[in-house]
Amino acid sequence: MNLDFDVDPLFSWYVVLLAISGIALLVIGAVNLGGLKIGWRILNVLVGLGFTGYAYYLAFVFESGKYTLFFKAFILPVALIANAVKALLTRSETPAVPSAPAPSPYQPNAPYPQASPYQPQAAQAPQGPQAPQAPYQG
């Protein structure tokens, strides 16, 4: 195992942060905590697998003496976690509106179905007496 906080603490903390970020993104993507859309969840899982896999590689497989730290890579997990928190807060602010059950045609007090706006309406006869119109004088 390549983690040794006494010899190289910066490298060891880098690997730990990679692993924590990757696992957090995997959990957010796998469990729909915040009501994220499927595309965001897939992105979370893919990035989480990448971070976790890279942390595993650095901790157990890496044998070279030189390495490069990419702290800019932590911008993506922070942005994805912030997006999940935003989705969670947005979902919790919207009130749940219970949908009314559709009336059954067999219920005695059920209203008549409304005509579709795309169907022509039947012509209705004028109601009540109409005033006579004056003849045309030209």
Legacy VTK file of the C-alpha trace (Angstrom):
# vtk DataFile Version 3.0
C-alpha trace
ASCII
DATASET POLYDATA
POINTS 138 float
0.000 0.000 0.000
1.356 3.408 -1.013
-0.318 5.475 1.694
2.161 6.643 4.301
1.208 9.865 6.040
4.639 10.159 7.698
6.696 9.918 4.489
4.460 11.719 1.966
1.367 13.231 3.616
0.366 15.318 0.569
0.167 12.258 -1.677
-1.647 10.244 0.979
-4.281 12.949 1.562
-4.689 13.344 -2.203
-5.509 9.650 -2.535
-7.900 9.795 0.444
-9.707 12.833 -1.008
-9.988 11.102 -4.387
-11.523 8.056 -2.717
-13.966 10.110 -0.601
-15.062 12.171 -3.623
-15.498 9.073 -5.743
-17.522 7.216 -3.127
-19.715 10.285 -2.491
-20.464 10.610 -6.215
-21.203 6.893 -6.488
-23.702 7.117 -3.632
-25.362 10.242 -5.066
-25.639 8.603 -8.482
-26.758 5.182 -7.296
-29.316 6.329 -4.726
-31.739 8.966 -5.962
-31.437 11.211 -2.917
-32.160 14.542 -4.533
-34.447 13.677 -7.391
-31.688 14.073 -9.990
-32.520 13.323 -13.590
-31.112 10.107 -15.007
-28.423 11.892 -17.043
-26.983 13.596 -13.959
-27.096 10.335 -12.027
-25.185 8.524 -14.783
-22.596 11.316 -14.862
-22.215 11.082 -11.077
-21.645 7.330 -11.278
-19.130 7.602 -14.127
-17.098 10.348 -12.443
-17.345 8.480 -9.112
-16.004 5.312 -10.734
-13.159 7.303 -12.270
-12.164 8.961 -8.997
-12.486 5.776 -6.962
-10.573 3.775 -9.565
-7.783 6.327 -9.712
-7.554 6.394 -5.918
-7.307 2.582 -5.907
-4.613 2.718 -8.575
-2.558 5.277 -6.668
-2.963 3.474 -3.339
-2.287 -0.106 -4.444
-0.834 -0.326 -7.990
1.271 2.819 -8.451
5.008 2.043 -8.236
6.746 5.012 -9.811
8.495 7.641 -7.781
6.978 10.615 -9.647
3.381 11.705 -9.706
1.338 14.806 -10.501
-1.380 16.177 -8.262
-4.437 17.562 -10.035
-6.284 19.563 -7.416
-8.347 21.189 -10.192
-9.961 17.781 -10.640
-11.854 18.369 -7.386
-13.885 21.150 -9.011
-16.019 18.561 -10.825
-17.057 16.563 -7.734
-17.813 19.782 -5.855
-19.988 20.976 -8.760
-21.801 17.627 -9.030
-22.414 17.442 -5.279
-23.678 21.060 -5.311
-26.025 20.141 -8.176
-27.390 17.204 -6.170
-27.918 19.411 -3.100
-29.667 22.021 -5.267
-31.965 19.345 -6.714
-32.719 18.077 -3.206
-33.574 21.572 -1.941
-35.685 22.351 -5.021
-37.586 19.101 -4.641
-38.267 19.728 -0.958
-39.578 23.271 -1.623
-42.198 22.237 -4.156
-45.407 21.260 -2.390
-46.825 17.887 -3.151
-50.169 18.301 -4.882
-52.392 15.278 -4.502
-54.106 14.466 -7.740
-57.858 14.035 -7.586
-59.098 10.690 -8.810
-60.887 10.767 -12.140
-64.651 10.505 -11.746
-66.095 7.187 -12.727
-68.832 7.265 -15.380
-70.893 5.033 -13.096
-71.076 7.483 -10.227
-74.436 9.258 -9.994
-72.991 12.740 -9.321
-70.148 12.572 -11.834
-69.986 15.577 -14.178
-70.442 15.076 -17.875
-67.207 14.866 -19.840
-66.164 18.144 -21.380
-65.859 18.508 -25.133
-62.367 18.570 -26.535
-61.247 21.933 -27.924
-60.308 20.123 -31.129
-63.815 18.825 -31.806
-66.346 21.139 -33.468
-69.102 22.322 -31.192
-72.736 21.733 -32.124
-74.570 24.865 -33.215
-76.858 26.158 -30.524
-80.248 27.736 -31.174
-80.536 31.352 -30.074
-82.161 31.743 -26.715
-85.050 34.115 -26.061
-86.816 36.485 -28.447
-84.728 38.631 -30.721
-85.519 42.200 -31.617
-86.775 42.695 -35.173
-84.259 44.304 -37.429
-85.024 47.438 -39.390
-85.297 47.003 -43.182
-82.381 48.159 -45.263
-82.842 51.563 -46.795
-80.397 52.447 -49.436
LINES 1 139
138 0 1 2 3 4 5 6 7 8 9 10 11 12 13 14 15 16 17 18 19 20 21 22 23 24 25 26 27 28 29 30 31 32 33 34 35 36 37 38 39 40 41 42 43 44 45 46 47 48 49 50 51 52 53 54 55 56 57 58 59 60 61 62 63 64 65 66 67 68 69 70 71 72 73 74 75 76 77 78 79 80 81 82 83 84 85 86 87 88 89 90 91 92 93 94 95 96 97 98 99 100 101 102 103 104 105 106 107 108 109 110 111 112 113 114 115 116 117 118 119 120 121 122 123 124 125 126 127 128 129 130 131 132 133 134 135 136 137
